Amino acid sequence: MKLIATALALTLIAPATSAQEFDVEIIGYGKTEQFFEPLSGDLMVTDSRSRFEEFENLEGTPLEGMTGRCFGNATILRGVPRGNGNCVFTDPEGAKVLQAWSLDEVGQGRSAGTWHFVGGTGKHEGVTGRGHFVRLTNNTAGTTETRIYGTARWPE
């Protein structure tokens, strides 16, 4: 009984902590540069760099007003992609979130894969999250639209 009373007392005096958790359904619009080097009919290497200045569906989240920069590369052997990279998202106050991504599939003007948050600075320290993305690219115009889905959690 004494153990229960002690636990209850600690619960009542300990500060309440609550996390902010969000379902992620973001659309990012930006500029992109793609480098493709076909080495043979079965082997290709790519390099990608993108900047995102506009995002939809961030209202009311800790990333409202953010911008982003993404970079990475992939090898495609007999139609099977293997690649990864990172994105750095910056909020209006300058705090950042680092995201890692892996490429699972590629097609003409389209790629898809998975992502997870690695960490963050300032108010984003301790952020966690994961999900998947679909990226549509117009290489002629140098534009990209990336749809990001999943969950994200900020500790309070």
The 8 nearest C-alpha neighbors of each residue, nearest first, counted from 0:
[[1, 3, 2, 4, 5, 6, 7, 8],
 [0, 2, 4, 3, 5, 6, 7, 8],
 [3, 1, 5, 0, 4, 6, 7, 8],
 [2, 4, 6, 0, 5, 1, 7, 8],
 [5, 3, 7, 1, 6, 2, 8, 0],
 [6, 4, 8, 2, 7, 3, 1, 9],
 [5, 7, 3, 9, 8, 4, 10, 2],
 [6, 8, 10, 4, 5, 9, 3, 11],
 [9, 7, 5, 11, 10, 6, 4, 12],
 [10, 8, 6, 12, 11, 7, 13, 5],
 [9, 11, 7, 13, 8, 12, 6, 14],
 [10, 12, 8, 9, 13, 7, 14, 6],
 [13, 11, 9, 10, 8, 14, 15, 7],
 [14, 12, 10, 9, 11, 15, 8, 16],
 [15, 13, 16, 12, 11, 10, 9, 17],
 [16, 14, 13, 17, 10, 11, 12, 155],
 [17, 15, 155, 14, 18, 154, 13, 19],
 [16, 18, 155, 15, 19, 154, 153, 20],
 [17, 19, 154, 155, 153, 20, 152, 16],
 [18, 20, 153, 152, 154, 21, 17, 155],
 [19, 21, 152, 151, 18, 153, 22, 150],
 [22, 20, 151, 150, 23, 152, 19, 60],
 [21, 23, 150, 149, 151, 24, 20, 148],
 [22, 24, 149, 148, 150, 25, 21, 151],
 [25, 23, 148, 147, 22, 56, 26, 149],
 [26, 24, 147, 56, 55, 146, 23, 27],
 [25, 27, 146, 55, 54, 145, 147, 28],
 [26, 28, 54, 145, 144, 53, 51, 25],
 [29, 27, 144, 53, 51, 143, 54, 145],
 [28, 30, 51, 143, 50, 142, 52, 31],
 [29, 31, 142, 50, 141, 49, 143, 51],
 [32, 30, 49, 141, 142, 48, 143, 50],
 [31, 33, 48, 47, 141, 49, 34, 30],
 [32, 34, 47, 46, 35, 31, 48, 138],
 [33, 35, 46, 45, 47, 36, 32, 44],
 [36, 34, 45, 44, 37, 33, 46, 43],
 [35, 37, 44, 43, 38, 45, 34, 42],
 [38, 36, 43, 39, 42, 35, 44, 40],
 [39, 37, 42, 43, 36, 40, 44, 41],
 [40, 38, 42, 41, 37, 43, 36, 76],
 [39, 41, 42, 38, 37, 43, 77, 76],
 [42, 40, 77, 39, 76, 43, 78, 75],
 [41, 43, 76, 39, 38, 75, 40, 37],
 [44, 42, 37, 75, 38, 36, 74, 76],
 [43, 45, 74, 36, 73, 35, 75, 37],
 [46, 44, 35, 73, 34, 72, 36, 74],
 [45, 47, 72, 34, 33, 71, 73, 35],
 [46, 48, 33, 71, 70, 32, 72, 34],
 [49, 47, 70, 32, 31, 69, 33, 71],
 [48, 50, 31, 69, 30, 68, 32, 70],
 [51, 49, 68, 29, 30, 67, 69, 31],
 [50, 52, 29, 67, 66, 28, 53, 68],
 [51, 53, 66, 29, 50, 67, 28, 54],
 [52, 54, 28, 51, 27, 66, 29, 55],
 [55, 53, 27, 26, 28, 25, 56, 57],
 [54, 56, 26, 25, 57, 27, 53, 58],
 [55, 57, 25, 58, 24, 54, 26, 23],
 [58, 56, 63, 60, 55, 59, 62, 25],
 [57, 59, 63, 60, 56, 55, 64, 62],
 [58, 60, 57, 63, 61, 62, 56, 21],
 [59, 61, 62, 63, 57, 58, 21, 19],
 [62, 60, 63, 59, 123, 57, 90, 153],
 [63, 61, 60, 65, 90, 64, 57, 89],
 [62, 64, 57, 58, 60, 65, 61, 59],
 [65, 63, 91, 90, 62, 66, 57, 54],
 [66, 64, 90, 89, 62, 63, 91, 88],
 [65, 67, 52, 89, 51, 88, 90, 53],
 [68, 66, 88, 51, 87, 50, 89, 69],
 [67, 69, 50, 87, 86, 49, 51, 88],
 [70, 68, 86, 49, 85, 48, 87, 50],
 [71, 69, 48, 47, 84, 85, 49, 86],
 [72, 70, 84, 47, 83, 46, 85, 48],
 [73, 71, 46, 45, 82, 47, 83, 84],
 [82, 74, 72, 45, 81, 44, 80, 75],
 [73, 75, 44, 81, 80, 43, 82, 76],
 [74, 76, 80, 43, 79, 42, 78, 44],
 [75, 77, 42, 79, 78, 41, 74, 80],
 [78, 76, 41, 79, 42, 75, 40, 80],
 [77, 79, 76, 75, 80, 41, 42, 105],
 [78, 80, 75, 76, 77, 81, 104, 74],
 [81, 79, 75, 74, 104, 82, 103, 78],
 [82, 80, 74, 73, 102, 75, 79, 103],
 [81, 83, 73, 102, 72, 101, 74, 80],
 [84, 82, 101, 100, 71, 102, 72, 73],
 [83, 85, 71, 100, 70, 99, 72, 101],
 [84, 86, 99, 98, 69, 70, 100, 71],
 [85, 87, 69, 98, 68, 97, 88, 99],
 [86, 88, 97, 68, 67, 96, 98, 69],
 [87, 89, 67, 96, 95, 66, 65, 86],
 [90, 88, 95, 65, 66, 93, 94, 67],
 [89, 91, 65, 93, 92, 94, 62, 64],
 [90, 92, 93, 64, 65, 89, 94, 63],
 [93, 91, 90, 94, 89, 95, 65, 121],
 [92, 94, 90, 91, 89, 95, 121, 120],
 [95, 93, 121, 120, 90, 89, 92, 122],
 [96, 94, 89, 120, 119, 88, 93, 90],
 [95, 97, 119, 88, 87, 118, 123, 98],
 [98, 96, 87, 117, 118, 119, 86, 116],
 [97, 99, 116, 86, 85, 117, 115, 87],
 [100, 98, 85, 115, 114, 84, 116, 86],
 [101, 99, 114, 84, 83, 113, 85, 115],
 [102, 100, 83, 113, 112, 82, 114, 103],
 [101, 103, 112, 82, 83, 104, 111, 81],
 [104, 102, 112, 111, 80, 101, 81, 105],
 [105, 103, 111, 110, 102, 80, 112, 106],
 [106, 104, 110, 109, 111, 80, 107, 103],
 [107, 105, 109, 108, 110, 104, 111, 78],
 [106, 108, 109, 105, 110, 136, 135, 137],
 [109, 107, 136, 135, 106, 137, 110, 138],
 [110, 108, 135, 106, 107, 134, 105, 136],
 [109, 111, 105, 134, 104, 133, 106, 135],
 [112, 110, 133, 104, 132, 103, 134, 102],
 [111, 113, 102, 103, 101, 132, 131, 104],
 [112, 114, 131, 101, 100, 130, 132, 102],
 [115, 113, 100, 130, 129, 99, 131, 101],
 [114, 116, 129, 128, 99, 98, 117, 130],
 [115, 117, 98, 128, 127, 118, 97, 99],
 [116, 118, 97, 98, 115, 99, 127, 119],
 [119, 117, 97, 126, 116, 96, 125, 124],
 [118, 120, 96, 124, 123, 95, 97, 126],
 [119, 121, 124, 123, 95, 94, 122, 96],
 [122, 120, 94, 123, 124, 119, 95, 93],
 [121, 123, 124, 120, 94, 119, 61, 153],
 [124, 122, 119, 120, 121, 126, 125, 96],
 [123, 125, 119, 120, 121, 122, 126, 118],
 [126, 124, 118, 123, 154, 127, 119, 153],
 [127, 125, 153, 123, 124, 118, 152, 119],
 [128, 126, 152, 116, 151, 125, 153, 118],
 [129, 127, 151, 116, 150, 115, 152, 126],
 [130, 128, 115, 114, 149, 150, 116, 151],
 [129, 131, 149, 114, 148, 113, 150, 115],
 [130, 132, 113, 148, 112, 114, 147, 149],
 [133, 131, 147, 146, 111, 112, 113, 148],
 [134, 132, 111, 146, 145, 110, 147, 135],
 [133, 135, 145, 110, 109, 144, 111, 146],
 [136, 134, 109, 144, 108, 143, 145, 133],
 [137, 135, 143, 108, 138, 142, 109, 134],
 [136, 138, 142, 140, 139, 141, 108, 143],
 [137, 139, 141, 140, 136, 142, 33, 32],
 [140, 138, 137, 141, 142, 136, 32, 33],
 [139, 141, 138, 142, 137, 30, 136, 31],
 [142, 140, 138, 31, 139, 30, 137, 32],
 [143, 141, 30, 137, 31, 140, 29, 136],
 [144, 142, 136, 29, 135, 28, 30, 31],
 [143, 145, 28, 135, 27, 134, 136, 29],
 [144, 146, 134, 27, 26, 133, 135, 147],
 [145, 147, 26, 133, 132, 25, 134, 27],
 [146, 148, 132, 25, 24, 131, 26, 145],
 [149, 147, 24, 23, 131, 130, 132, 25],
 [150, 148, 130, 23, 129, 22, 131, 151],
 [149, 151, 22, 23, 128, 21, 129, 130],
 [152, 150, 128, 21, 20, 127, 22, 23],
 [151, 153, 20, 127, 19, 126, 128, 21],
 [154, 152, 126, 19, 18, 155, 20, 125],
 [155, 153, 18, 125, 19, 152, 126, 17],
 [154, 18, 17, 16, 153, 19, 122, 125]]
